Amino acid sequence: MGTHTLDPLGKAEKVFGPPTEIVEGTSGRHLYIWKALNLPTIPKGNGLLVVTLTVGPDGSVAETHWQQRG
């Protein structure tokens, strides 16, 4: 049995679940957005947690950002 490793986008989806929104850019990049008040895998906080991954045309994650609102 071989080992299975997830790409960074796959890891994010495993932790956060399916993205709330996916926006396609004009350069072939995509912005994956998660917006959540409560995620079972993240410690509870106050307000809204927003996580974004910018994914290149080849599927590689170019940028990652998170922000807490509220």
MDTraj code that builds the backbone (N, CA, C; nanometers):
import mdtraj as md
import numpy as np

residues = "MET GLY THR HIS THR LEU ASP PRO LEU GLY LYS ALA GLU LYS VAL PHE GLY PRO PRO THR GLU ILE VAL GLU GLY THR SER GLY ARG HIS LEU TYR ILE TRP LYS ALA LEU ASN LEU PRO THR ILE PRO LYS GLY ASN GLY LEU LEU VAL VAL THR LEU THR VAL GLY PRO ASP GLY SER VAL ALA GLU THR HIS TRP GLN GLN ARG GLY".split()
xyz = np.array([
    [0.0848, -0.1170, 0.0000],
    [0.0000, 0.0000, 0.0000],
    [0.0898, 0.1240, 0.0000],
    [0.0734, 0.2144, -0.0969],
    [0.1540, 0.3350, -0.1080],
    [0.1028, 0.4458, -0.0180],
    [0.1871, 0.5454, -0.0012],
    [0.1436, 0.6600, 0.0769],
    [0.0723, 0.7578, -0.0148],
    [-0.0199, 0.8321, 0.0418],
    [-0.0966, 0.9302, -0.0344],
    [-0.0759, 1.0671, 0.0288],
    [-0.0281, 1.1615, -0.0489],
    [-0.0113, 1.2968, 0.0017],
    [-0.1074, 1.3887, -0.0721],
    [-0.1629, 1.4830, -0.0003],
    [-0.2542, 1.5795, -0.0588],
    [-0.1771, 1.7038, -0.1008],
    [-0.2194, 1.7635, -0.2103],
    [-0.1642, 1.8916, -0.2495],
    [-0.2181, 1.9975, -0.1525],
    [-0.1607, 2.1175, -0.1506],
    [-0.2082, 2.2202, -0.0565],
    [-0.3570, 2.2511, -0.0688],
    [-0.4111, 2.2526, -0.1903],
    [-0.5545, 2.2770, -0.2068],
    [-0.6343, 2.1616, -0.1469],
    [-0.5891, 2.0393, -0.1700],
    [-0.6560, 1.9229, -0.1127],
    [-0.6526, 1.9245, 0.0392],
    [-0.5408, 1.9686, 0.0956],
    [-0.5308, 1.9800, 0.2411],
    [-0.6286, 2.0835, 0.2944],
    [-0.6391, 2.1969, 0.2248],
    [-0.7328, 2.3015, 0.2676],
    [-0.8762, 2.2502, 0.2639],
    [-0.9112, 2.1773, 0.1576],
    [-1.0466, 2.1234, 0.1481],
    [-1.0727, 2.0181, 0.2553],
    [-0.9699, 1.9445, 0.2934],
    [-0.9864, 1.8452, 0.4000],
    [-1.0139, 1.9141, 0.5341],
    [-0.9461, 2.0265, 0.5591],
    [-0.9620, 2.0990, 0.6854],
    [-1.0901, 2.1823, 0.6874],
    [-1.1144, 2.2588, 0.5790],
    [-1.2244, 2.3554, 0.5781],
    [-1.3511, 2.3047, 0.5110],
    [-1.3422, 2.1925, 0.4383],
    [-1.4569, 2.1462, 0.3622],
    [-1.4592, 2.2127, 0.2255],
    [-1.5690, 2.1989, 0.1526],
    [-1.5760, 2.2602, 0.0205],
    [-1.5722, 2.4129, 0.0302],
    [-1.5094, 2.4797, -0.0657],
    [-1.5039, 2.6255, -0.0611],
    [-1.6426, 2.6879, -0.0712],
    [-1.6587, 2.8025, -0.0085],
    [-1.7827, 2.8781, -0.0177],
    [-1.8001, 2.9342, -0.1584],
    [-1.6872, 2.9719, -0.2189],
    [-1.6914, 3.0352, -0.3510],
    [-1.5599, 3.0085, -0.4239],
    [-1.5663, 2.9928, -0.5552],
    [-1.4476, 2.9822, -0.6398],
    [-1.4633, 3.0860, -0.7498],
    [-1.3649, 3.1751, -0.7611],
    [-1.3693, 3.2818, -0.8606],
    [-1.2580, 3.2570, -0.9616],
    [-1.2931, 3.2564, -1.0903],
    [-1.1943, 3.2355, -1.1955],
    [-1.1407, 3.3695, -1.2423],
    [-1.0091, 3.3830, -1.2406],
    [-0.9456, 3.5066, -1.2861],
    [-0.9189, 3.5043, -1.4353],
    [-0.8813, 3.6190, -1.4887],
    [-0.8571, 3.6297, -1.6324],
    [-0.7244, 3.5667, -1.6741],
    [-0.6319, 3.5473, -1.5792],
    [-0.5014, 3.4911, -1.6116],
    [-0.4964, 3.3393, -1.5967],
    [-0.6113, 3.2777, -1.5730],
    [-0.6143, 3.1332, -1.5539],
    [-0.6037, 3.0911, -1.4085],
    [-0.5796, 3.1894, -1.3205],
    [-0.5738, 3.1590, -1.1771],
    [-0.7146, 3.1558, -1.1192],
    [-0.7296, 3.0859, -1.0085],
    [-0.8576, 3.0766, -0.9391],
    [-0.8386, 3.1208, -0.7947],
    [-0.9411, 3.1820, -0.7402],
    [-0.9422, 3.2211, -0.5998],
    [-1.0430, 3.1314, -0.5291],
    [-0.9943, 3.0498, -0.4359],
    [-1.0804, 2.9627, -0.3559],
    [-1.1059, 3.0340, -0.2236],
    [-1.2333, 3.0500, -0.1870],
    [-1.2708, 3.1286, -0.0690],
    [-1.3545, 3.0417, 0.0246],
    [-1.3150, 3.0420, 0.1506],
    [-1.3932, 2.9776, 0.2564],
    [-1.4370, 3.0852, 0.3536],
    [-1.5658, 3.0924, 0.3842],
    [-1.6195, 3.1847, 0.4841],
    [-1.6967, 3.1003, 0.5835],
    [-1.6610, 3.1104, 0.7102],
    [-1.7269, 3.0255, 0.8090],
    [-1.7302, 3.0922, 0.9446],
    [-1.8405, 3.0738, 1.0145],
    [-1.8503, 3.1186, 1.1525],
    [-1.7981, 3.0111, 1.2459],
    [-1.8261, 2.8859, 1.2151],
    [-1.7816, 2.7740, 1.2981],
    [-1.7368, 2.6589, 1.2087],
    [-1.6116, 2.6226, 1.2211],
    [-1.5593, 2.5049, 1.1530],
    [-1.5154, 2.4058, 1.2598],
    [-1.5549, 2.2801, 1.2489],
    [-1.5208, 2.1834, 1.3532],
    [-1.3712, 2.1617, 1.3691],
    [-1.2918, 2.1891, 1.2665],
    [-1.1480, 2.1632, 1.2740],
    [-1.0664, 2.2846, 1.3174],
    [-1.1327, 2.3987, 1.3387],
    [-1.0647, 2.5227, 1.3773],
    [-1.1166, 2.5660, 1.5146],
    [-1.0284, 2.6091, 1.6057],
    [-1.0768, 2.6565, 1.7364],
    [-1.1771, 2.7697, 1.7193],
    [-1.2793, 2.7696, 1.8044],
    [-1.3842, 2.8716, 1.7951],
    [-1.3280, 3.0088, 1.8281],
    [-1.3748, 3.1056, 1.7542],
    [-1.3348, 3.2441, 1.7773],
    [-1.4576, 3.3325, 1.7652],
    [-1.4346, 3.4602, 1.7732],
    [-1.5435, 3.5557, 1.7568],
    [-1.5430, 3.6063, 1.6140],
    [-1.6579, 3.6118, 1.5515],
    [-1.6667, 3.6680, 1.4180],
    [-1.6521, 3.5649, 1.3081],
    [-1.6259, 3.6168, 1.1906],
    [-1.6202, 3.5382, 1.0686],
    [-1.4754, 3.5123, 1.0299],
    [-1.4429, 3.3890, 0.9960],
    [-1.3106, 3.3529, 0.9475],
    [-1.3176, 3.3419, 0.7958],
    [-1.2285, 3.4137, 0.7264],
    [-1.2218, 3.4081, 0.5805],
    [-1.0825, 3.3595, 0.5426],
    [-1.0774, 3.2512, 0.4670],
    [-0.9508, 3.1951, 0.4189],
    [-0.9557, 3.1961, 0.2666],
    [-0.8489, 3.2455, 0.2024],
    [-0.8432, 3.2449, 0.0563],
    [-0.7134, 3.1809, 0.0096],
    [-0.7235, 3.1018, -0.0952],
    [-0.6071, 3.0443, -0.1629],
    [-0.6128, 3.0882, -0.3079],
    [-0.5031, 3.1423, -0.3589],
    [-0.4911, 3.1736, -0.5007],
    [-0.4180, 3.0572, -0.5656],
    [-0.4839, 2.9941, -0.6637],
    [-0.4318, 2.8729, -0.7256],
    [-0.4014, 2.9014, -0.8721],
    [-0.2789, 2.8688, -0.9136],
    [-0.2349, 2.8917, -1.0504],
    [-0.2966, 2.7947, -1.1488],
    [-0.2793, 2.8201, -1.2783],
    [-0.3359, 2.7330, -1.3820],
    [-0.2886, 2.5883, -1.3714],
    [-0.1706, 2.5679, -1.3133],
    [-0.1177, 2.4322, -1.2995],
    [-0.1636, 2.3639, -1.1711],
    [-0.2488, 2.4313, -1.0930],
    [-0.3009, 2.3731, -0.9690],
    [-0.2181, 2.4028, -0.8464],
    [-0.1072, 2.4752, -0.8625],
    [-0.0237, 2.5068, -0.7466],
    [-0.0795, 2.6279, -0.6719],
    [-0.0652, 2.6264, -0.5406],
    [-0.1120, 2.7373, -0.4587],
    [-0.0064, 2.8472, -0.4609],
    [-0.0450, 2.9655, -0.5116],
    [0.0470, 3.0779, -0.5243],
    [0.0456, 3.1663, -0.4000],
    [-0.0703, 3.1839, -0.3383],
    [-0.0839, 3.2702, -0.2205],
    [-0.1901, 3.2133, -0.1277],
    [-0.1718, 3.2382, 0.0004],
    [-0.2693, 3.1988, 0.1021],
    [-0.2880, 3.3162, 0.1975],
    [-0.4130, 3.3480, 0.2279],
    [-0.4439, 3.4560, 0.3220],
    [-0.5572, 3.4118, 0.4132],
    [-0.5583, 3.4638, 0.5327],
    [-0.6719, 3.4434, 0.6224],
    [-0.6996, 3.5740, 0.6930],
    [-0.8245, 3.5902, 0.7339],
    [-0.8665, 3.7124, 0.8011],
    [-0.9833, 3.6810, 0.8923],
    [-0.9825, 3.7416, 1.0081],
    [-1.0973, 3.7286, 1.0983],
    [-1.1712, 3.8601, 1.0987],
    [-1.3014, 3.8532, 1.0777],
    [-1.3859, 3.9723, 1.0735],
    [-1.4880, 3.9669, 1.1850],
    [-1.5133, 4.0826, 1.2409],
    [-1.6177, 4.0915, 1.3418],
    [-1.5658, 4.0867, 1.4747],
])
top = md.Topology()
chain = top.add_chain()
for i, resn in enumerate(residues, 1):
    res = top.add_residue(resn, chain, resSeq=i)
    for name in ("N", "CA", "C"):
        top.add_atom(name, md.element.get_by_symbol(name[0]), res)
traj = md.Trajectory(xyz[None], top)
